[in-house]
Amino acid sequence: MARQLGVHELLHVFSFLEARDLLCAAQVNKVWNEVSGTTELWRQLSLRRWSSHMVLGTQTWKQYYLCRSELEFRMETGRPEKDYICKAIAGHTGEIDKVAYVSTSEYRFDKREKSVVCTVSSDCTVRAWDLHEGTEIWSSPLQPAPLVNLVTYPQLQLVATVDKQGLIKVWKAETGWEWASFCLPTSCSAMENFDHPEGSFLLVACAEGNLYTLTVPQLQVVSKVTMFPNTSVSLICSPDRQWLFASSPSSDLGPKVIHTQSLLHPSEDELTTSTTLTVQLSSKACWVPDEAARLIIIHRNDSGRQLVVTTFELKATKSRDRVNILVQQVASFLLPDIMMAPHLMQGHGSQVILLASGSELVLFTIHGLQLVAFRDHQRPITSLWVDPERVITSSFDLSLRVYVWNKKNKFPVLKSCYHLLGGSHRWASGFSHVESDGMSIVGVEARSSGTSILRSYCFRVQGGQKDCTS
């Protein structure tokens, strides 16, 4: 029967096979080998498995699939000295306050891939680092005050920083050349990058309660809105950048949700399109990545005694001359009394919430079903990184914990895989931040001397020569 199948018939049959079966079919004979390596077969396999951040580069789709499969296998196993290269990168003479990737989150395996991060520090500098080489790319001149925050624009290769006095600057990520500056009237309390079809913008909240929308890279003021008078504000943008959550823990006013289009086109006759949520004493909030406008908030119940996790969905409707915001509660549940108040929260998919409570990582559905709890860390979790493939936590116990998602169940749950260790207890006090781009992991390791270093973990890929099921 196999001899009677032509190339087109074989191609149709092979289109139903997975990668393991295609690799086995390639061993049968010359014809099967050629058909099983058809570009379209491996392209469709890649698109089904990974829907984003794909750059073919100089490789074939088969090579791309095998390389990325091997990378994920190595990131899941994490065997020291075999699956990744660990490097300690020093340079700052002060504490690192923020780290962010400036390289795009694109998977490519043609020797052109590079993981680059930028950092700001109390030593009054912003610096860029090559994680694969373990070297500093550039460092800015000493700034007037310690730098406290930064956001990056990977597609534009730009970095925006702010110092303790409220001085904002935009830098070219490749060279460290200063592009523009803008000075806030008071210190900055929050900063968010805001990529929109109309252009790139920077959202900045200052300590006096005002929200500024600035163009990038020119840093020209588009709008200025008072959010919470005379108090600091925190900001979180929705995944589709249509909504902005703003809150202030020291204000009696409830948190607000703003339709960002009104920030880009302010009018003297109209107020910013926003609504105040009817929740008391909100503490944490996050957007769900797989839903355009699903917001989760931790707050107190009416008596103020118990913590509640409430999920809202937002919708903007247009009338003749204005936009109205509709808020609908879709789920709510009480956190267990025995659970310490969470200090970190992230969403995954459309219905899963991750909470860091002390040294414990707990997963709930938005309706309150506890999926799993991990107690892997010996000390409190300091940072939480979540992406579609994995979760990484950092702690002052000198370790990063790596988890991977199991998506075969009704609700995706995590599997604890391994830990990545930092420096010695004599010189380091633990990790304060963690970030990842899928190709590498970088942690900010606080030193006992009051300085910080970067510890990078870059995962090895052998060029796609191995079986993706190894």
MOGI-V624005 format. One line per field, one symbol per residue. phi: phi as a letter, one per 40 degrees, with the letter a starting at -180 (. if undefined). A space follows every 50 residues. Layout:
phi->???
This chain:
phi->.cccccccccccccccccddccccccccaccccccccddcccccdccccb cafbbcgccccccccccccccccccccfcdgbbabbbcbbicbbcccaba cbcccbcabbgbcabbbbbbaccgbbbbbccccgbccabcccccadcbaa bbbdccfbbbbabccgcbbbbcccbgcccaaabccbccbaabcacbdcib bbbbbbccgcbbbbcbccgcccabbccbdfacbbbaccdcgcbbcbaacc bccccbbbccdcccbcbccbcccaacccbbfcbbaaccccbcabbbbcac cdcgcbcbbbbbbbabbbbcbabbbbbbcbaaaccdccccdcbbaabagb bbbbbbbgcbbbbbccchcccabbbcccbdcbabbbbcbabbbbaccgab bbbbcbcccdbcbcbcbabbccccccbbbhcbaaaabgcabbbcbcbccg bbbcbbbbccbcggccccbc
